[in-house]
Amino acid sequence: MALEEYQRKRDFKQTPEPPAKVERGERHRFVVQKHRATSLHYDFRLEMEGVLKSWAVPKGPSLDPADKRLAMQVEDHPVSYFDFEGIIPAGNYGAGTVMVWDMGTWEPQGDAAEMLRKGDLKFRLNGEKLKGDFALVHMKARRPGSKGNEWLLIKHRDAYVQEGYDIDKYDYSVLTKRTMDEIAGDQGSAEWKSSRKASVGGATQKNDWLAESIAKADAKKAKAGKKAAASKSPSVTGKTLAAKRAQMNPTQAKEAWVGHPAQTSPTRVKEAGLGHPAAAKRKPGKTARPTSASSGGVKKNS
């Protein structure tokens, strides 16, 4: 499948998903994205021929050879999709929450293109959660109404087998350590984020692309933080009001400043009262008589 189908299904003005672009070269990366859309499933993707060959796995991958997982082949995705994590807005194709459930590198056990063509793709995974030998086997017998895109994802027996594998015990993102609910509740997840720092040791090919991915995530996180801070409007200060007064006529400026909180403190109110015209009309000697409490005196008993 080419990226035309991926392009046709999406409006990139409405979705944060990356645009269709065929990459040059291959680094044999893989990603498993947990996707809560119309129904919950896992998208299994292998980097091949400049794109991500993709299968939707309803029950998710397993490390138990007894679990033969149905995998429906879907349209190819761009390689840049491998680190996409966030929320696809309602009204868009695949709307829902996406988590980077696992990622790493894969190694074909033979000619990958030829094995894929024959419907028996054998490979080895080196991810954080998935490791060891697997196979994607195309189902030959087609049911009535079948599109012919049914495969089985099967774990081969090796040192990484886990019988009775429970995928729900691993409900966290390998990029951000968030759960699906945390990603779904994060309004800033239109773009994926990472809180993990890049590894500084071992300049392997895997570390290079993972460090690049995480660095990109950190930059987007910082950008999102600046936007959030800018959205919180600060209260009007005296300097801000003074700047506005400079653009007003004298009458507007006076009314604006008198109404400012700084002019309503007890001291300001007292000073304003002493200078008020009503205070100037008071006759000398008619000032209020101080009480014993206010003058500090003590009332004597008669």
NUVEX-964746 format. One line per field, with one value per residue (C-alpha): x, y, z; residue in one letter; residue number from 1. Coordinates in steps of 0.5 Angstrom, whole numbers, always signed. Each point is the difference from the previous one (the first is absolute). Example, Ala and Ser with C-alpha at 12.3 -4.5 7.8 and 13.67 -1.06 7.14 Angstrom:
<pts>
x	c(+25_+2);
y	c(-9_+7);
z	c(+16_-2);
r	c(a_s);
k	c(1_2);
</pts>
This chain:
<pts>
x	c(+0_+2_-1_-5_-5_+2_+0_-7_-3_+3_-1_+6_-3_-4_+5_+7_+2_+6_-1_+1_+8_+4_+7_+6_+4_-2_+2_-5_-4_-6_-6_-6_-5_-6_-6_-7_-4_-7_+3_+6_+6_+7_+4_+6_+5_+6_+5_+1_+1_+0_-7_-3_-4_-6_-4_-6_+0_-6_+2_+7_+7_+2_+6_-4_+1_-7_-3_-1_-2_-4_+3_-4_+5_-2_+3_+8_+1_+6_+6_-1_-6_+4_+1_-7_-4_-6_-7_-3_-6_-7_-3_+7_+2_+2_-2_+2_+6_+7_+5_+7_-1_+7_+6_+7_+3_-2_+5_-3_+2_+1_-2_-6_-3_+0_-3_-5_-2_-1_-4_+5_+4_+5_+4_+3_-2_+4_-5_-1_-6_+0_+7_+2_-3_-7_-3_-6_-4_-5_-6_-1_-7_-5_-7_-6_+1_+7_+5_+6_+4_-1_+7_+2_+5_+4_+5_+6_+2_+7_+3_-5_-7_-5_-5_-7_+2_-4_+1_-5_+6_+4_-5_+5_+4_+7_+1_-3_-2_-7_-6_-6_-4_+5_+1_-7_-1_+6_-3_+7_+1_-1_+7_+4_+4_+6_+2_+6_+7_+4_+6_+7_+3_+1_+0_-4_-5_-5_+2_+1_-7_-3_+4_-3_-7_+0_+4_-6_-5_+4_+0_-8_-1_+4_-4_-7_+2_+2_-7_-4_+4_-2_-7_+0_-2_+4_-4_+0_+6_+2_+5_-5_-5_+4_+2_-7_-1_+5_-5_-6_-2_+0_-7_+1_+6_-2_-6_+4_+5_-5_-3_+6_+1_+6_-4_-5_+5_-2_+6_-3_-7_+2_+4_-5_-5_+4_+1_-8_-4_-4_+5_+2_-7_+1_+0_+6_-1_-5_+5_-3_+2_+5_-3_+4_+2_+2_+4_+3_-3_-3_-7_+0_-5_-4);
y	c(+0_+7_+6_+3_-4_+3_+7_-1_-2_+6_+8_+2_+7_-3_-6_+0_-6_+1_+1_-6_+0_-6_+0_-2_-5_-5_-1_-6_+3_-2_+3_-3_+6_-2_+4_+1_+2_-3_-6_-2_-3_+0_+3_-4_+3_-2_+5_-3_+3_+7_+0_-4_-6_-1_-5_+1_-5_+0_-4_+3_-4_-6_-3_-7_-4_-3_+7_+1_+7_+2_+6_+4_+3_+7_+6_+2_+5_+5_-1_+6_-3_-5_+5_+3_+0_+5_+1_+0_+5_-3_+0_-2_-7_-4_+5_-2_-1_-2_-3_-2_-7_-3_+2_-3_-3_-6_-5_-4_-7_+0_+4_+4_+3_-8_-2_+5_-2_-7_+1_-3_+6_-2_+5_+1_+6_+4_+5_+2_-5_-5_-4_-6_-4_+1_-1_+3_-5_+2_-4_-4_-2_+6_+1_+2_+8_+0_+5_-5_+4_-5_-2_-3_+3_-6_-1_-5_-4_+3_+3_+6_-5_+2_-5_+3_+7_+6_+6_+4_+0_+4_+6_+6_+4_-2_+7_+4_-5_+2_-4_+0_+4_+5_+1_+1_+5_+4_+6_+1_-6_+2_-1_-6_+2_-3_+1_-5_+2_-2_-5_+2_-6_-5_+3_-5_+1_-2_+5_+6_-1_-1_+6_+4_-2_+2_+7_+2_-2_+4_+6_-1_+0_+6_+4_-3_+3_+7_+0_-2_+5_+6_-2_+2_+7_+4_+5_+7_+3_+8_+0_-3_+5_+6_-2_+0_+6_+3_-1_+3_+7_+3_-1_-8_-1_+3_-4_-6_+1_+2_-7_-4_-4_+3_+6_-3_-2_+3_+5_+2_+1_+4_+5_+0_+2_+5_+4_-1_+6_-2_+0_+7_+3_-3_+6_+1_-3_-5_-6_-6_-1_-6_-5_-3_-6_+4_+5_-6_+3_-4_+2_+2_-2_+6);
z	c(+0_-1_+4_-5_+4_+6_-3_-2_+6_+4_+1_+2_+2_+5_+3_+3_-4_-4_-8_-5_-2_-2_+4_-4_+4_+5_+7_+2_+5_+3_+4_+3_+2_+4_-3_+3_-6_-2_+4_+4_-4_-1_-7_-1_-5_-3_-4_-7_-7_+3_+3_+6_-2_+5_+3_+5_+5_+4_+6_+0_-1_+5_+3_+0_-6_+2_-2_-8_+0_-6_-4_-5_-5_-1_-4_+0_+5_-1_+4_+4_+3_+5_+5_+0_+7_+1_-2_-7_+1_-1_-7_-3_-3_+6_+5_+7_+5_-2_+4_-2_+4_-3_-5_-2_-5_-4_-4_-6_+0_-8_-6_+3_-6_-3_+7_+0_-7_+1_+7_+5_+3_+5_+5_+6_+5_+5_+3_+7_+1_-6_-1_-4_-6_-3_-7_-4_-4_-5_+1_-7_+1_-1_+3_-4_+0_+2_-3_+0_+5_+6_+3_+7_+4_+4_+5_-1_+6_+2_+7_+0_+0_+6_+0_+2_-2_+2_-4_+5_+5_-5_-1_+0_-6_-1_-1_+5_+5_+0_+0_-6_+5_+2_-8_-1_+6_-3_-4_-2_-4_-7_+0_+3_+6_+4_+7_-1_-1_-6_+2_-1_+0_-6_-6_-4_-5_+4_+5_-5_-3_+7_+3_-6_+1_+7_-1_-5_+5_+6_-5_-1_+7_+1_-5_+3_+7_-3_-3_+6_+4_-5_+0_+8_-1_+6_+4_-1_+3_+2_-6_-5_+2_+0_-7_-2_+4_-5_-6_+4_+0_+7_+2_-2_+4_+6_+0_-1_+5_+5_-1_+1_+6_+2_+1_+5_+5_+7_+0_-7_+2_+6_-4_-5_+6_+2_-6_-2_-1_+5_+5_-1_+2_+7_+5_+4_+7_-2_-1_+3_+7_+2_+4_+6_-5_-5_+4_+4_+7_+5_+3_+7_+5_+3);
r	c(m_a_l_e_e_y_q_r_k_r_d_f_k_q_t_p_e_p_p_a_k_v_e_r_g_e_r_h_r_f_v_v_q_k_h_r_a_t_s_l_h_y_d_f_r_l_e_m_e_g_v_l_k_s_w_a_v_p_k_g_p_s_l_d_p_a_d_k_r_l_a_m_q_v_e_d_h_p_v_s_y_f_d_f_e_g_i_i_p_a_g_n_y_g_a_g_t_v_m_v_w_d_m_g_t_w_e_p_q_g_d_a_a_e_m_l_r_k_g_d_l_k_f_r_l_n_g_e_k_l_k_g_d_f_a_l_v_h_m_k_a_r_r_p_g_s_k_g_n_e_w_l_l_i_k_h_r_d_a_y_v_q_e_g_y_d_i_d_k_y_d_y_s_v_l_t_k_r_t_m_d_e_i_a_g_d_q_g_s_a_e_w_k_s_s_r_k_a_s_v_g_g_a_t_q_k_n_d_w_l_a_e_s_i_a_k_a_d_a_k_k_a_k_a_g_k_k_a_a_a_s_k_s_p_s_v_t_g_k_t_l_a_a_k_r_a_q_m_n_p_t_q_a_k_e_a_w_v_g_h_p_a_q_t_s_p_t_r_v_k_e_a_g_l_g_h_p_a_a_a_k_r_k_p_g_k_t_a_r_p_t_s_a_s_s_g_g_v_k_k_n_s);
k	c(1_2_3_4_5_6_7_8_9_10_11_12_13_14_15_16_17_18_19_20_21_22_23_24_25_26_27_28_29_30_31_32_33_34_35_36_37_38_39_40_41_42_43_44_45_46_47_48_49_50_51_52_53_54_55_56_57_58_59_60_61_62_63_64_65_66_67_68_69_70_71_72_73_74_75_76_77_78_79_80_81_82_83_84_85_86_87_88_89_90_91_92_93_94_95_96_97_98_99_100_101_102_103_104_105_106_107_108_109_110_111_112_113_114_115_116_117_118_119_120_121_122_123_124_125_126_127_128_129_130_131_132_133_134_135_136_137_138_139_140_141_142_143_144_145_146_147_148_149_150_151_152_153_154_155_156_157_158_159_160_161_162_163_164_165_166_167_168_169_170_171_172_173_174_175_176_177_178_179_180_181_182_183_184_185_186_187_188_189_190_191_192_193_194_195_196_197_198_199_200_201_202_203_204_205_206_207_208_209_210_211_212_213_214_215_216_217_218_219_220_221_222_223_224_225_226_227_228_229_230_231_232_233_234_235_236_237_238_239_240_241_242_243_244_245_246_247_248_249_250_251_252_253_254_255_256_257_258_259_260_261_262_263_264_265_266_267_268_269_270_271_272_273_274_275_276_277_278_279_280_281_282_283_284_285_286_287_288_289_290_291_292_293_294_295_296_297_298_299_300_301_302);
</pts>
